[in-house]
Amino acid sequence: MSKIKTLCLSVVFAAGCVSTAEVSTRAKNPASSNVAAPAELSWQELSLPIDINFEFDEKSQVLLDANSTGPVASFIIPVDKTPIDMVLTSHVDNELTLYIPNILITNAKGEELYHIKSNEFRYIPARLLDGDQVQTQLTVAPQVGTRQVNILIYTTIEDLKGSTTIIHPAKALAIGKGNQPPSIPDLTATHSKYGQLSLTVSSANQLPIRPTLDYMPASDTKHTDYLNSIQYSVEQGDMDHAITLLNEAEKLGIPNARATFINAVQIQNEHKSAEE
């Protein structure tokens, strides 16, 4: 029984449709495909907007260090003063195996900016053309003067020991039709060092790449509190808290949260530029 639907080959942006590209994870020099430090990897430079598919297999470059224990992807993404939205998806394959990713985002000096662990990815059941997958969405606010961020995608020894429960296709079909799901066992996807992934990145001043699936109405008072807190956090330089509030606000369906965040970041950047 086939579990994977055909992967969606395009993603719609505000200005139209951008075709998906296939990107290789192989090292430029096969003789150095296994390395012990991120600096030794083959880093690929990508241009915004990004919509790519890539695969980890036996020919992929491998990073073996304190964090990573297998094939990795390493990308360089140009940034300016505008935050960027990022969505990383890992797809369950026909054999019910799954690469569970972690994301390490650093600046050009290799200094950590964000670290998204595997337990922060959420499972999304198969729907329409998309098969079962795990996914995370995040907003990256570049530091003042930053011209690029480095994206390292890897898995760990602990990740490979685990598994992910997959909703049985018959259950998913019943739920999708609004019917009572049958009482049958779910499936299990074994974690693997190989797999198929997708990455989309765009400027945060565009429409969101993919809408969040969870939605809860929020009161007008909560709207105002969130918007004021986002703006205040940016003004205080607490970008981590501001982004956390932004993600929460969007999950709650609060309008203008992203616009408030972007405007506050731009104002702060203008102030800092004027002071330099």
C-alpha positions in Angstrom: 0.0 0.0 0.0 1.5 3.3 -1.0 1.7 5.8 1.8 3.2 8.7 0.0 1.3 11.0 -2.3 3.2 12.8 -5.1 5.0 15.7 -3.6 3.7 19.1 -4.5 6.0 20.6 -7.1 5.2 24.2 -6.5 4.3 26.7 -3.8 2.3 29.8 -4.4 3.7 33.1 -3.2 2.1 36.5 -3.2 3.5 37.4 -6.5 2.8 34.1 -8.3 4.2 30.6 -8.5 7.9 29.6 -8.0 8.9 26.1 -9.3 10.5 23.7 -6.9 14.2 22.9 -7.6 16.1 19.7 -6.7 19.2 20.4 -4.7 22.0 17.9 -4.2 23.4 17.2 -0.7 26.6 15.6 -2.0 30.0 17.0 -1.1 31.8 18.9 -3.9 34.8 16.6 -3.2 33.7 13.0 -2.7 37.0 12.2 -1.0 36.0 14.6 1.9 32.3 13.6 2.2 32.7 12.7 5.9 33.8 15.6 8.0 34.1 16.4 11.7 33.3 20.2 11.7 30.7 22.4 10.0 33.4 24.5 8.5 34.6 21.5 6.4 31.2 21.0 4.7 30.3 22.0 1.2 28.0 25.0 1.7 25.6 25.9 -1.1 24.6 29.5 -1.7 20.9 30.0 -2.4 18.9 33.1 -3.5 15.5 34.2 -2.1 12.8 33.1 -2.6 13.8 29.5 -2.0 11.6 26.4 -2.8 13.7 23.3 -2.9 13.6 19.5 -2.5 16.6 17.6 -1.4 17.4 14.0 -0.4 19.7 12.4 2.1 21.2 9.1 0.8 24.4 7.1 1.0 26.1 9.7 -1.3 25.3 12.7 0.9 27.9 14.6 2.8 28.2 13.4 6.4 28.9 15.4 9.5 30.1 13.5 12.6 30.5 15.8 15.6 29.0 16.4 19.0 25.5 17.0 17.5 25.3 15.4 14.1 25.6 11.7 13.3 24.8 11.4 9.6 24.0 13.1 6.3 23.5 16.8 6.5 22.5 19.8 4.3 24.3 23.1 4.5 23.0 26.2 2.9 24.0 29.9 2.8 21.1 32.3 2.5 21.5 36.1 1.9 19.6 38.4 4.2 19.2 42.1 4.7 17.2 44.1 7.3 14.0 42.2 6.6 13.2 39.0 8.6 12.7 35.8 6.6 10.1 33.1 6.9 11.4 29.5 6.8 9.5 26.2 6.5 11.4 22.9 6.7 9.5 19.7 6.0 10.6 16.0 6.2 8.5 13.5 4.3 7.6 9.9 5.4 8.6 7.6 2.6 6.9 4.5 1.1 8.9 2.2 3.5 7.6 4.1 6.5 11.0 5.7 7.3 11.5 9.3 8.2 14.5 11.6 8.6 14.0 13.6 11.8 15.8 17.0 11.3 17.3 19.6 13.6 18.2 23.1 12.4 21.2 25.1 13.4 21.3 28.7 12.1 24.5 30.7 12.5 25.9 33.9 11.1 28.9 34.2 8.8 31.3 33.8 11.8 29.6 30.5 12.8 28.0 32.1 15.9 24.7 30.5 16.8 21.5 32.5 16.1 18.8 29.9 16.4 18.8 26.2 17.2 15.6 24.2 16.4 15.6 20.7 17.9 13.8 17.7 16.5 11.1 17.8 19.2 10.0 21.2 17.9 8.8 19.6 14.6 5.1 18.7 14.5 3.6 15.7 12.7 1.1 16.6 9.9 -1.1 13.7 8.5 -1.3 13.0 4.8 -3.7 15.4 3.0 -4.4 16.1 -0.7 -1.2 15.8 -2.6 1.0 15.8 0.5 2.0 12.6 2.3 2.6 12.2 6.0 5.3 14.6 7.2 6.9 16.5 10.1 7.4 20.2 9.8 8.5 23.4 11.5 8.0 27.0 10.7 10.1 29.9 12.0 10.9 33.5 11.4 14.5 34.6 11.4 15.3 38.2 12.2 18.9 39.0 11.0 21.2 41.0 13.2 22.2 44.5 12.2 24.9 44.3 9.6 24.3 40.6 8.8 24.4 39.8 5.1 24.0 36.0 5.3 22.8 33.2 7.6 24.1 29.6 7.5 21.5 26.8 7.7 22.7 23.4 8.9 20.1 20.5 8.8 21.2 17.4 10.7 20.0 14.4 12.8 21.3 13.0 16.0 22.0 9.6 17.6 19.0 10.0 19.9 16.8 10.9 16.9 17.7 7.7 15.1 16.7 5.7 18.1 13.1 7.0 17.9 10.0 6.6 15.8 6.9 8.6 14.8 3.3 7.5 15.0 1.5 7.8 11.6 -2.2 8.0 11.4 -3.6 5.0 9.5 -4.7 6.1 6.0 -8.2 4.8 6.7 -8.5 6.9 9.8 -7.1 10.0 8.0 -9.7 9.5 5.2 -12.6 9.2 7.7 -11.4 12.3 9.6 -11.1 14.2 6.4 -14.7 13.4 5.5 -15.9 14.3 9.0 -16.7 10.7 9.8 -15.9 8.6 12.9 -12.5 7.0 12.3 -12.3 3.2 12.5 -10.8 1.5 15.5 -7.6 0.2 13.9 -4.0 0.6 15.0 -1.9 3.5 13.7 1.3 2.9 11.8 4.9 3.6 12.9 7.6 5.4 10.9 11.1 4.4 11.9 13.6 7.2 12.1 16.4 7.0 9.5 19.5 8.8 8.5 18.1 9.0 4.9 15.0 10.8 3.7 13.4 13.4 1.5 13.0 17.0 2.7 11.7 20.3 1.4 12.7 23.8 2.3 10.9 27.1 1.5 12.2 30.5 2.5 10.9 34.0 1.6 11.1 37.5 2.9 8.7 38.1 5.8 7.1 41.0 4.1 5.5 38.6 1.6 2.5 36.5 2.5 3.2 33.5 4.7 4.5 30.5 2.8 2.1 28.1 4.3 -0.7 28.9 6.7 -0.7 27.4 10.2 -3.2 24.6 10.6 -4.1 25.4 14.2 -6.5 28.3 14.8 -8.2 29.7 17.9 -10.1 33.0 17.9 -8.7 35.6 20.2 -10.4 38.6 21.8 -9.8 42.2 20.8 -8.0 42.8 24.1 -5.7 39.9 23.5 -5.0 41.2 20.0 -3.8 44.6 21.4 -1.8 42.9 24.2 0.1 40.7 21.7 0.8 43.6 19.2 2.0 45.9 21.9 4.2 43.1 23.4 5.7 42.3 20.0 6.6 45.9 19.4 8.0 46.4 22.9 10.1 43.3 22.7 11.7 44.5 19.4 12.3 47.9 20.9 14.1 46.3 23.9 16.2 44.2 21.5 14.7 40.9 22.8 14.2 39.4 19.3 13.8 35.8 20.6 10.8 36.9 22.7 9.4 39.0 19.9 9.5 36.1 17.5 8.0 33.7 20.1 5.1 36.2 20.5 4.8 36.6 16.7 4.5 32.8 16.3 1.9 32.6 19.1 -0.1 35.5 17.7 -0.3 34.0 14.3 -1.3 30.6 15.7 -4.2 32.5 17.5 -5.2 34.2 14.3 -4.4 37.7 15.5 -4.4 40.0 12.5 -1.5 42.4 11.8 1.0 40.5 14.0 3.5 40.1 11.3 3.1 43.6 10.0 3.7 44.9 13.5 6.8 42.8 13.9 8.3 43.8 10.5 7.5 47.5 11.1 9.1 47.4 14.6 12.3 45.7 13.2 12.6 48.2 10.4 12.3 51.1 12.7 14.9 49.7 15.1 17.3 49.0 12.1 16.8 52.6 11.0 17.6 53.9 14.4 20.7 51.8 14.7 21.9 52.8 11.2 21.4 56.5 12.1 23.5 56.0 15.3 26.4 54.4 13.4 
